Amino acid sequence: MSQEAIRVELVGVRIELPTNQPIVLLREADGQRFLPIWIGAPEATAIAFALEGVEPQRPLTHDLLKLLTEALGATLSRVIVTELRDGIYFADLVFDTADGEVRVSARPSDSIALAARTKSPIFVFPAVLDEAGVEIRDEESEEEEIERFRDFLDSITPEDFDSAT
């Protein structure tokens, strides 16, 4: 890699409210930042299918690309989210072939869908993560907060909402 990329993990696909726009969420492997990337509904479905192990009766586009890559004797060695320009993300698919490494520019959503099918690692260039990464509290803190809220709900009564007191 020409610059040192940061390894990320595919957290999953979420729906942003109130717009109902799907996003794919990546998490910095050795850090606290998340990278949300807004994607289309077909790509969101393709990523979710791959994560859930759903196999359609006939190959979807990303399944076809995986089969084609294997038939040509190549492997997807990694995906790199390389750039964020004017609100548009760019990515590279990096293939290992008999003739060496081959890079193909692609949309991050397609790249991530293929990586999910091939179990290939995903990376993000630091400049992209610095610009668009978001720090979100870790899941343990969120779980603790949910538990405290449940405890609160268990302890209240209807009388606690009486406006006269």
C-alpha positions as CSV (number, residue, x, y, z in Angstrom):
1,M,0.0,0.0,0.0
2,S,1.4,3.4,-1.0
3,Q,0.3,4.9,2.3
4,E,-0.4,3.1,5.6
5,A,-4.1,2.3,5.7
6,I,-6.1,1.6,8.9
7,R,-7.8,-1.8,9.3
8,V,-11.5,-1.5,9.9
9,E,-14.2,-4.1,10.7
10,L,-17.6,-4.3,9.0
11,V,-20.1,-3.6,11.7
12,G,-23.1,-3.9,9.5
13,V,-25.8,-2.0,7.7
14,R,-28.1,0.5,9.5
15,I,-30.9,2.7,8.5
16,E,-30.5,6.4,9.2
17,L,-33.6,8.1,10.5
18,P,-35.6,10.1,9.5
19,T,-34.5,9.8,5.9
20,N,-34.5,5.9,5.9
21,Q,-31.2,6.1,4.0
22,P,-29.1,2.9,4.4
23,I,-25.5,3.3,5.7
24,V,-22.8,0.8,6.0
25,L,-20.9,1.2,9.2
26,L,-17.1,0.4,9.5
27,R,-15.3,0.4,12.9
28,E,-11.6,1.1,13.3
29,A,-10.1,-2.2,14.4
30,D,-7.7,-0.7,16.9
31,G,-9.5,2.5,17.8
32,Q,-12.7,4.1,18.7
33,R,-13.8,5.7,15.4
34,F,-16.6,4.6,13.1
35,L,-17.0,5.4,9.5
36,P,-20.5,5.7,8.2
37,I,-20.9,5.5,4.4
38,W,-24.3,6.2,2.9
39,I,-25.2,3.6,0.3
40,G,-28.1,2.5,-1.9
41,A,-30.7,0.0,-0.9
42,P,-29.5,-2.8,-3.3
43,E,-26.0,-2.6,-1.9
44,A,-27.3,-2.5,1.6
45,T,-29.3,-5.7,0.9
46,A,-26.3,-7.3,-0.7
47,I,-24.1,-6.6,2.3
48,A,-26.7,-7.7,4.8
49,F,-27.3,-10.9,2.8
50,A,-23.5,-11.6,2.9
51,L,-23.3,-10.9,6.7
52,E,-26.3,-13.1,7.4
53,G,-25.1,-16.0,5.2
54,V,-28.2,-15.7,2.9
55,E,-27.6,-17.5,-0.4
56,P,-30.1,-16.5,-3.1
57,Q,-31.3,-19.1,-5.6
58,R,-29.3,-17.3,-8.4
59,P,-26.2,-15.3,-7.9
60,L,-26.6,-11.6,-7.2
61,T,-24.1,-9.2,-8.9
62,H,-21.6,-9.4,-6.0
63,D,-21.9,-13.2,-5.9
64,L,-21.2,-13.2,-9.6
65,L,-18.2,-11.0,-9.2
66,K,-16.9,-13.4,-6.5
67,L,-17.4,-16.4,-8.8
68,L,-15.8,-14.6,-11.7
69,T,-12.8,-13.6,-9.6
70,E,-12.3,-17.2,-8.5
71,A,-12.8,-18.6,-12.0
72,L,-10.0,-16.3,-13.3
73,G,-7.7,-17.6,-10.5
74,A,-7.5,-14.3,-8.6
75,T,-8.3,-13.5,-5.0
76,L,-9.5,-10.3,-3.5
77,S,-6.7,-9.5,-1.0
78,R,-8.2,-6.3,0.4
79,V,-10.5,-3.4,0.0
80,I,-9.2,0.1,0.6
81,V,-11.5,3.2,1.1
82,T,-9.1,5.7,-0.5
83,E,-10.7,9.0,-0.7
84,L,-13.6,11.3,0.2
85,R,-14.1,14.0,-2.4
86,D,-17.1,16.3,-2.5
87,G,-19.1,14.0,-0.3
88,I,-18.3,10.9,-2.5
89,Y,-16.3,8.0,-1.2
90,F,-13.8,6.1,-3.4
91,A,-12.4,2.7,-2.9
92,D,-10.0,0.2,-4.5
93,L,-10.4,-3.5,-4.9
94,V,-7.0,-5.1,-4.6
95,F,-6.7,-8.4,-6.4
96,D,-3.8,-10.9,-6.2
97,T,-3.4,-12.5,-9.6
98,A,-0.8,-14.8,-11.3
99,D,0.7,-11.6,-12.8
100,G,0.8,-9.7,-9.5
101,E,-1.4,-7.2,-7.8
102,V,-4.2,-5.5,-9.7
103,R,-6.1,-2.5,-8.4
104,V,-9.6,-1.6,-9.6
105,S,-11.4,1.5,-8.6
106,A,-14.9,0.8,-7.3
107,R,-17.7,2.2,-5.2
108,P,-17.1,1.5,-1.5
109,S,-20.6,-0.2,-1.2
110,D,-19.8,-2.7,-4.0
111,S,-16.3,-3.2,-2.6
112,I,-17.6,-3.9,0.9
113,A,-20.3,-6.2,-0.5
114,L,-17.6,-8.2,-2.3
115,A,-15.3,-8.2,0.8
116,A,-18.1,-9.5,2.9
117,R,-18.6,-12.4,0.5
118,T,-14.9,-13.2,0.3
119,K,-14.0,-12.5,3.9
120,S,-11.4,-10.1,2.7
121,P,-10.0,-7.4,5.0
122,I,-11.1,-3.8,4.6
123,F,-8.9,-0.7,5.2
124,V,-9.4,3.0,5.2
125,F,-6.8,5.7,4.4
126,P,-6.1,7.8,7.5
127,A,-7.2,11.1,5.8
128,V,-10.7,9.6,5.1
129,L,-11.0,8.4,8.7
130,D,-9.7,11.8,10.0
131,E,-12.3,13.7,7.9
132,A,-15.4,11.5,8.2
133,G,-14.7,9.2,11.2
134,V,-17.0,9.5,14.2
135,E,-16.2,8.5,17.8
136,I,-19.0,6.5,19.3
137,R,-19.0,5.1,22.8
138,D,-18.1,1.5,23.0
139,E,-20.8,-1.2,23.1
140,E,-20.1,-2.0,26.8
141,S,-21.0,1.6,27.8
142,E,-24.1,1.5,25.7
143,E,-25.1,-1.8,27.3
144,E,-24.6,-0.4,30.7
145,E,-26.7,2.7,29.8
146,I,-29.5,0.4,28.6
147,E,-29.3,-1.6,31.8
148,R,-29.6,1.6,33.9
149,F,-32.6,2.7,31.9
150,R,-34.2,-0.7,32.4
151,D,-33.6,-0.5,36.1
152,F,-35.2,3.0,36.1
153,L,-38.2,1.7,34.2
154,D,-38.6,-1.2,36.8
155,S,-38.5,1.3,39.6
156,I,-41.1,3.9,38.5
157,T,-44.8,3.8,39.0
158,P,-47.7,5.6,37.3
159,E,-47.8,8.0,40.3
160,D,-44.3,9.2,39.4
161,F,-45.9,10.9,36.4
162,D,-48.7,12.6,38.3
163,S,-48.3,16.3,37.4
164,A,-49.9,17.5,40.7
165,T,-46.8,16.3,42.8
